[in-house]
Amino acid sequence: MSVKDVVSQRFKELCDERNIKINELANISGVTPSTAYSMMDKNRRDVSIITIKKFCDGLDITLGEFFSTPEFDNLEQEIK
């Protein structure tokens, strides 16, 4: 899995846990729904760290909580 895949999967899991949809995540985060949906689109998935921070703020979690998962810990190094 790529970093982009793991980021979008993590937000999907968090939304599922809270029983909210991606557009609701956008609304509570002050981000446009199109930005949220593009993050979930396998062909686009470009999301900035600022947008990730806004989504985390909307979910009332820290960046540390967001990234503290085995999926992020086990990503392959980009530079070899």
Beta strands, then each sheet from edge to edge (+ up, - down):
end
